[in-house]
Every structure is written in structure tokens, then in C-alpha cells.
């Protein structure tokens, strides 16, 4: 199941890991992504910490951790091919995976249906 923030980050829980990235909406708003700053493996984050940055031809945007946890893996493919976020923001364009995350923090996030309703309000 995926969870979303109002800042357009997503989290997908698979087993003991939480994969995170930016939503398709965020990728579309940013435009062509040219650079991604990723966290380091084993870095610890608490909810709201700056995790990295995404730069596009239009803007630069900080990415904040939507939940607390420890980075277990980063998507190294984004270093050479940041456009993967544009091509596949919620699959191949993931940013990092967290372990030892606090699942209770997911309660404050939106499920997919609620997020899509939220987007409809933004587009009005």
C-alpha cells in the first residue's frame, strides 16, 4: 500500500522496508529533472528531516523524509539517469529505502484515494 504527503512524497511499505519517492504530480510540476541529491546509506532521519534534493530545468526542490528511519538503500540509477523520476516517478524513479521506520507515522499520511481527491482540489 502507498501513502502520500501533502508535499507529494510517497511511501510504499514492502516487508520490513519503506520505499520513498516523489509523486507523479510532483515530477510533472518540476518538469525535466536534471539532478538528484540522494542521502547516504545508513543515514538516520526523523520525520521532516531534509533527505535530499531534486533539480529540474524549472526549479530545485528539497525532499523531506515523510517518516523516521534509517536509509538501507539508495537508487543509484538516478545519479546517471535522473530523468527516471520523470519517466517512472512511482516505480523506477524511487529515491531511497528506509529500514527501522516508525509505522505509526503513516497514520498521518493519505492513502492513494485520499491523495487523488487532494490533487483534484489543487487543480481547481
N, C-alpha and C positions, 0 to 999 in steps of 0.2 A: 504494500500500500504506500502511496506517495502522500506527502504532506507538503504544504506550501506556506510561505510567509507573505505578508503584505508587501515586502520588499522584493518579491519574485524569486526567492530562493526555494529550492525544493530539496526534500529528503526522502529517500526510499530505504526502508528497513528490509534487509535480507539477512536472515540469521542473526549473527552477532555483530553485523556491521551496518552502518548507516552511510549510504552513498549520497553525496550532495552536489548540487549544481545550480545553475540559473535557469529559469523557465523559458519556454519558447517566446512568451510575451517579452521578457527582458531582452533576450537575444535579438528579437525583431526591433525593439526600441533602440538598442545600441547600434544596430547596423553591422557592417562588416568588422568583425573582431580581428585585430592585428597583433595583440599581445596578451598573454595571460601570466600573472604572477601567482604561483602556487605556494602553499605552505610546505614546510619540511615534514617528512615522515617523523613520527614520534613527538611532534609539537602538540602541546596541550592547549585547548581552547575552552573558554566558558562562553555561554550564550552571549552574543553581542560583540565578541572579540572580532577584530579585523582578521580575516582569514587569507585574503589575497586581493587581487585587482584584475579587472578586465578592461582592456583599452580597445577602442574602435576608432574608426575614422571620425566619428562624431564626438565621442566623449570618453572619459575614463570613469570607471565606477568601482568603488571598493566593494568587496564581498565580505559579509559578516556571518559569523557562524550562527546558524539558527538553533543549534543545540550544543551542549557541552560534550567534550570527548577528546580523544587522542587520535591524531592522524595515523592511520595504518597504511595508507597507500595514496599516492597522487597519480593523476592521469598524465603521465609523461608524454603521451602523444600530443598533448596541447602545446608543448614547448615548440615543436616544429610545425605544428598544424593547428593554430588557434582557431581557424575557421571551422573546425569540427563543432564548436559550440553553435555556430550559425546553422550548420548542416543537420545537426542532431543534438540539440541542447539537452534533451531529457533522456538520452541514451548514450551515444558515443562521446558526447561533449561533457560528461560529468567532470567535476573538479577534483574531488578527493573522497576518501572513505574514512570514517571515524569508527574507532572501537571504544569500548568503555564509555559509551554515551549514556546520558540520562534520559531514559524513555519517557519520564513524566513530563519533560519539556515539550513533547509532541502534543500534549493536550492543548497547548496554546496556539497550535498551528491549524490551518484549514485542510480539510480533505479535498480531493480533486473536484467534487461537485461544488463545494462551497467556494473554492478558488475560482472556478469558471463563472459563478454568479458574481463574484467580486470583480472579475475582469469586465463583465458586461456593464457593471455600474461605472467603471473607469472609462469605458468607451463612449458613454452617453454624452 
